[in-house]
Amino acid sequence: MHTTDMPIAANVLDRQFNPSQPDQAWVADITYIRTEHGWLYLAAVLDLYSRKIVGWAMGAEHACRAGLYGLADGHRLTPAQVWA
């Protein structure tokens, strides 16, 4: 069951969460934090090999771009380079 009309992403990891080298598999998540001034959104990207955060971003708007900017921050890429 899904709760939106958005397409469901393919399961490309197939539960293989232990890559043999860095930069083979990254996972990301977005969460929100209530503040006095409204919601703050935090996106983080984790390398499954090192189990370290390779990029993160915070912002006042809930947008999927936050995850891309977190990715770009971790590897010094622009969002356009991430999708290239």
MORALIN-V486695 format. One record per run of one state. SS is the DSSP state (A for helix, B for strand, O for the rest). FROM is the first residue (numbers start at 1). TO is the last residue. If there is no record, write none. Layout:
((SS,FROM,TO) (SS,FROM,TO))
//
This chain:
((O,1,25) (B,26,35) (O,36,37) (B,38,47) (O,48,51) (B,52,59) (O,60,64) (A,65,75) (O,76,78) (A,79,83) (O,84,84))
//
